[in-house]
């Protein structure tokens, strides 16, 4: 997670808009390429006027259609093999609201010598669907359109902790350009986005259900209220936490000191529902009464996927 906070490099996607391309006069629909990436802290819509403006600090990796082999950086070979990446990156909830950069156009022409870049779309309409995986999905759908040179940055909204399927769809359409109508074939591209967060959790043991096992009431800052079944020894705490939107597995090493003071550190080791694949670290502090077998622990840490 510390590496995430330090990732502020300018990411330039290989979705270069060909500013000098000749507009097609063909009456048939043009084949469409499309690529996109996710960026943090996006609050306004921006229409880039040059390839150099297709940058924002901290953006994730691009996801592209199979016919999109634009170069990165812009001066590179326009006919490199197309990327098969589907990972949009890992972000934090502190980087909300998120946005997307989308660019589309015709594929590059690799049959010519030298190779030539495809043209961009002109104000083509598109939409982005963001669907969280799990029992309680957060769903966002945002409509946008590209600029006169192709490409657009636009906000998509605020996302909580989770793993998301992100789909960008440019439907088949005819766009009225200054020199006449141009028709485009539809295209759809999908990727996976992961959002992590910091958290605080309070565990209150209420009922011993065995010599080393007890039930707990939970209050987690991202999962809400819940209940847990935990096993505790003098040096370890582990078990499963149950929430409305899924379960989380925890495992910690700990010590019980004088006056029942508890200190330790542990891991989030997976779960189900919204928390399928969750990972994280936390510190543990609190008190435990060995006679009554009751105590209260506070967990503070970071969670991601």
C-alpha positions, -999 to +999 in steps of 0.1 A: +000+000+000+029+023+006+039+019-030+005+030-041+008+063-023+040+070-041+028+062-076+024+096-091+042+091-124+026+105-155+011+076-175+008+081-212-015+056-228-008+043-263-041+058-275-026+085-296-050+106-316-037+111-351-041+149-355-031+150-391-051+120-404-072+123-435-109+119-428-123+088-445-148+094-473-160+058-473-198+052-469-193+020-450-188+020-413-152+023-401-136-004-379-132+010-344-104+006-319-108+017-283-087+019-252-091+033-217-075+037-183-086+048-148-073+079-131-076+092-095-091+125-084-110+134-116-136+160-111-140+177-145-143+166-181-113+174-203-110+171-241-073+167-249-061+188-279-027+170-283-013+135-275+008+151-248-024+162-230-035+125-226-018+124-192-028+128-156-008+119-124-012+084-111-033+068-138-034+030-140-025+007-169-044+009-202-069-018-214-074-019-252-093-037-279-074-064-298-071-041-329-056-012-309-018-014-312-010+023-308+025+031-295+036+042-261+052+068-262+036+086-292+069+085-312+071+047-311+063+021-336+025+023-344+024-014-352+037-030-320+017-061-309-016-052-292-017-054-254-036-082-237-037-064-203-070-064-185-057-050-151-067-014-146-047-011-114-051-007-076-062+025-061-072+038-026-105+053-015-086+084-006-081+089-044-119+093-050-135+105-072-122+083-100-123+091-137-116+074-170-097+084-201-111+069-233-099+073-268-110+056-300-105+057-338-095+036-367-067+010-363-032+018-374-023+008-410+005-017-407+004-026-445+020+007-455+057+016-455+062+034-433+033+024-410+006+050-405-015+058-375-053+056-376-075+087-372-095+095-341-133+096-337-151+129-337-173+134-307-183+098-306-208+088-278-198+061-253-207+049-219-189+033-189-204+007-167-187+000-133-200-030-113-186-042-080-182-080-075-199-095-046-232-098-027-239-061-025-225-045-057-220-008-061-230+000-097-223+032-117-232+040-154-218+071-169-224+085-205-198+107-222-186+117-256-151+122-271-138+155-282-134+169-317-099+152-320-109+120-302-103+112-265-118+124-233-111+125-195-143+124-174-155+116-139-171+082-132-178+087-094-168+076-059-161+039-053-158+021-019-134-008-012-139-035-037-131-053-070-149-039-100-156-049-136-153-019-158-168-019-193-165+008-219-189+006-248-189+027-279-220+016-298-223+016-336-232+051-346-230+078-373-213+111-363-220+143-382-185+157-388-177+191-405-172+174-438-202+150-436-215+120-417-191+092-407-203+058-395-184+037-369-187+001-359-194-007-323-167-018-299-166-029-262-136-032-239-135-046-203-110-044-174-107-051-137-103-023-112-094-028-075-099-002-047-083-005-013-088+015+019-076+020+055-099+007+082-106+005+119-125-024+135-137-030+171-141-066+182-161-071+215-161-107+228-195-116+242-198-153+246-174-182+250-185-211+227-155-234+236-123-235+256-105-214+229-134-201+208-157-172+214-183-151+196-177-114+190-197-084+180-179-064+152-179-029+140-158-024+108-154+010+091-159-004+056-180-035+062-203-022+089-217-041+119-211-079+120-204-109+141-174-132+143-163-166+154-127-163+166-102-187+182-077-173+206-047-187+224-020-169+244-002-161+212-026-161+183-061-150+172-078-163+141-112-169+126-140-157+103-159-124+105-195-123+091-210-091+075-240-083+055-220-082+022-196-111+028-171-127+051-135-119+060-108-143+073-083-129+099-052-143+115-030-125+140-001-131+164-006-115+198+006-113+234-014-109+266+005-088+291+000-074+325-036-064+334-048-082+303-033-058+279-033-072+244-009-063+215-004-079+182-004-077+144-022-097+117-034-103+082-067-103+063-064-136+044-094-137+020-131-139+022-164-143+003-189-120-013-177-085-016-145-095+001-135-123-022-097-120-026-093-093+001-058-089+015-044-066+042-025-060+073-035-046+107-023-039+142-043-052+172-046-036+207-070-040+236-077-058+268-088-094+276-099-108+310-087-144+312-111-151+340-143-140+323-130-147+288-142-114+276-124-085+260-123-057+235-098-054+206-093-026+181-078-034+147-063-007+125-049-014+091-051-014+053-071-036+030-068-042-007-073-069-034 
